Amino acid sequence: MGFTKMSIYVEKGGENVSISSSELKELVAASFKNIGKPFKKILLLPPDITRLNSQAGPITAMIYEMFSSRAQIDIMPALGTHNVMPEHELRSMFGKNIPLECFKAHDWRNDIVHKGTVPGTMLKEWSEGKVDYEVNVEVNKTLFSGYDLIISIGQVVPHEVVGMANYTKNIMVGVGGSDTINKSHFLGAVYNMERIMGRADTPVRKLFNYGVQKFMGDLPIYYMLTVMARNKNTGKMEMKGFYTGDNDEAFLKASLLSQQTNLELLDKPLKKVIVYLDPEEFKSTWLGNKAVYRTRMAIDDDGELIVLAPGLKEFGEDKEIDRLIRKYGYRGTPATLKAVKDNDDIRKNLSAAAHLIHGSSEGRFKITYCPGPKVSKEEILGAGFEYGDLAAVSAKYNPEKLKDGFNTMPDGEEVFYISNPALGLWACRNKFEAAG
């Protein structure tokens, strides 16, 4: 069976667009019609519950409903290094109608195959000489099980490692192996996160695109990309864009729309930022430190970031990464690079080193974490953060009363509130433009 290659199969998007559920179903159906059919065996690669707002869950359910009567549908959430989704998370994200046996769990350390190697000379060129190691392209072996169609589903939004999330990242990291994940994350960290965030063309993106195009070009991979943003009047999440394609063009269009709707450029730095982490979505600092990544270019020197984290229960989602975070802490780039130089354990887990760099304020501002009962004051302090009592801080800065953006407190203090750091990027205009 042949496939029609046409770059973009379906597109709809704009700053003033709001795609309804019924419209979304029509767009999904049109995507399959334009790709070609019939399909006997389909693999879906949606994100996990940490991307609940992506609408990848409903899209996955729609595809299952459309094709399950005439095709085998397998679903592998693109976990990367995250925990395997338990049943309640699967049901929360994908609904109740997909049988649990359709879901496959990705194991980034064990269930992978080596497909090729990206030479160190290319990494040296992309990183402007900051790294020169080669990268093994590793991906879950399930992708090579004879599927007629592989659909990678997800949201394009500013991202700390690659610049803009999704597209080839969903393959190289979401269902990728340890060498790919570790070295790509470290590449982004040493190149400088501020030069990457919110940009479609970055060294890490070059690596991901090269890996998929060079070593997985024979796979029938298609991308369904969404752009999500809050309605400025109602505060409700809306789908601003939907793009299906098989190469860069759909991703670049989605990235441009995401820059227009998810990037908030500020005219002055912020003195105090309050970020709330939904307990269903953020249970680790590995995920919760989006509060740091997505605000670092917005916070003033000597400012403060307060993170309200009622669901926090761990640092890393992977046991070894959790141990490394506890051991080395979020202490800035020089301390982390020294740890990598001097210690074999973190040198073998460069994604952890990258995360420690990303999650630090580099000594510019104070980060105060306010965890729920599952993480102690001593653990927070040990990881390099300041500690705040959740009940006391929430009483002063009540997330149920604050609105996204600027708030003036009863005592006259001005604070900036963010109800979900995964939804965007906040930066001072001059810093963002200078970094680029």
Secondary structure, DSSP 8 states (H G I E B T S, - for coil): ------SEEEEEE-TT----HHHHHHHHHHHHHHH----SEEEEE---GGGGGGSHHHHHHHHHHHHTTTSEEEE----TTS----HHHHHHHH-SSS-GGGB----TTTSEEEEEEE-HHHHHHHTTTS----EEEEEEGGGGS--SEEEEEEE--EETTTEE-STTHHHHTTTB-HHHHHHHHHHHHHH-HHHHTT-SS-HHHHHHHHHHHHHSTTS-EEEEEEEEEE-TTT--EEEEEEEEESSHHHHHHHHHHHHHHHEEEESS-EEEEEEE--TTT--BHHHHTHHHHTTTTTEEEEEEEEEEETT--BS-SSHHHHHHHHHH-S--HHHHHHHHHH-HHHHT-HHHHHHHHHT--TTSSEEEEEE-TTS-HHHHHHTT-EE--HHHHHHHS-TTT--SEEEE-TTS-EEEEES-GGG-EEEEHHHHHHH-
